[in-house]
Amino acid sequence: MGSASTSMLTCTGSNQPSYVIHAEADINEVDCGTPPTVSNAMKTQLDGDTQYGARVRYNCNTGYNINGNDIISCLLNGSWSLPTPSCSLVNCSNPGEPANGYTNDNVFTYQSTVQYHCNEGYQLSGDSSIECTANSNWNNTLPNCALINCTNPGTPTNGARTGVNFFYNSTVSYSCKTGYNLTGAASITCNATGLWSAPAPSCPPVNCGDPGTPDDGSKSSNVYTYNSVVSFQCNSGYSLSGSVSLICLSNGSWNGSVPSCLAGCSDPGVPENGQRQSETFSIDSAVSFTCDTGYTLTGSNSLLCLAGGSWNDTAPTCNPVSCGDPGTPTNGTRNGTVFTFNSTVLYSCDTGYTITGAPFLTCLSNGSWNASVPSCDIVNCDDPGEPTNGMLQGGAFTYNSV
């Protein structure tokens, strides 16, 4: 700037502090010193020195935004231009909360995270947290809070389930069929963990327990559950007194008492289509037999238990009553070759013959047919009459006559 008079000049610039320039001063001697430090920023000296006119640029660190001018200059008064910039944390917008969810976080600046939780009964779907990035955006979308669903708990065998909803707080109830016991919880609830409050129950059959075995006898089965049947028999030389079999009932009890085996004869049995009039087979006891209607007894109608433990005869049989062959009508046929009680025979006539009487017969319990055998009579045609001015030859009007 060269030498001049020693007078002092005051120069006031707009929006700048007043400063004094000594004419003899050399402008190149103005030095602003080390530029100010800005937190969370890096500075770059654009002109390589700190003298008048030198410039410094500030760049904020990642995640920070510049406030003010990013460049300051060295002024004639030996100070850096104002205001000095600052760096403030990047702010993301409030991300909000998912339906049926919430967060306890309320700081939304750079690198802060927002942690999400779901209300009870809802399950988080997606990332549980999001982070504010340097570009003022969140690094992910909001998660969802979906209603918790439990898996189908199923229905037990021989049981039933009431309830078709399996989401949180839903309850299903169970029951068992008659003869089956509910084992486990009668109702279960879907809880907040997505699991049922208890396993589904089962419906095992009612157990009547071992009914026992008669002395000098045996039983047929070791299964004692609902509807199972246990049969009993006596050893040789002993007779059964009581029920030959027991059934396990739905209330867990047997339908009767275990029989006993008494010294005597073995069970002679009951003839098919007949009855026996005693259940006592002890020595000197007798049993008698009868047959159902339509059946006749073949053999002795009573047996006596002898001292040696054997019956005096074999058990009789009940055979169906026979009505005998009813015969076949002339010029007809019969369909059916069994002539015993309740059997039926069917009749039909040859071509040109018509049936007179019942077309079928049934054998009755008294050994007779319910009707007589029908007859097959030749078909008769009406008198055709004589033509006008003509005459009729022949007087027979039956089938095949001319």
HELIX and SHEET records of a PDB file:
HELIX    1   1 ILE A   27  GLU A   29  5                                   3    
SHEET    1   A 2 MET A   8  CYS A  11  0                                        
SHEET    2   A 2 TYR A  19  HIS A  22 -1                                        
SHEET    1   B 3 ALA A  41  GLN A  45  0                                        
SHEET    2   B 3 ARG A  55  CYS A  60 -1                                        
SHEET    3   B 3 ILE A  71  SER A  73 -1                                        
SHEET    1   C 2 TYR A  64  ASN A  67  0                                        
SHEET    2   C 2 SER A  86  LEU A  89 -1                                        
SHEET    1   D 3 GLY A 101  THR A 103  0                                        
SHEET    2   D 3 THR A 113  CYS A 118 -1                                        
SHEET    3   D 3 SER A 129  GLU A 131 -1                                        
SHEET    1   E 2 TYR A 122  SER A 125  0                                        
SHEET    2   E 2 ASN A 144  LEU A 147 -1                                        
SHEET    1   F 3 GLY A 159  THR A 162  0                                        
SHEET    2   F 3 THR A 171  CYS A 176 -1                                        
SHEET    3   F 3 SER A 187  THR A 189 -1                                        
SHEET    1   G 3 GLY A 217  LYS A 219  0                                        
SHEET    2   G 3 VAL A 229  CYS A 234 -1                                        
SHEET    3   G 3 SER A 245  ILE A 247 -1                                        
SHEET    1   H 2 TYR A 238  SER A 241  0                                        
SHEET    2   H 2 SER A 260  ALA A 263 -1                                        
SHEET    1   I 3 GLY A 274  ARG A 276  0                                        
SHEET    2   I 3 ALA A 286  CYS A 291 -1                                        
SHEET    3   I 3 SER A 302  LEU A 304 -1                                        
SHEET    1   J 2 TYR A 295  THR A 298  0                                        
SHEET    2   J 2 THR A 317  PRO A 320 -1                                        
SHEET    1   K 3 GLY A 332  ASN A 335  0                                        
SHEET    2   K 3 THR A 344  CYS A 349 -1                                        
SHEET    3   K 3 PHE A 360  THR A 362 -1                                        
SHEET    1   L 2 TYR A 353  THR A 356  0                                        
SHEET    2   L 2 SER A 375  ILE A 378 -1                                        
END                                                                             
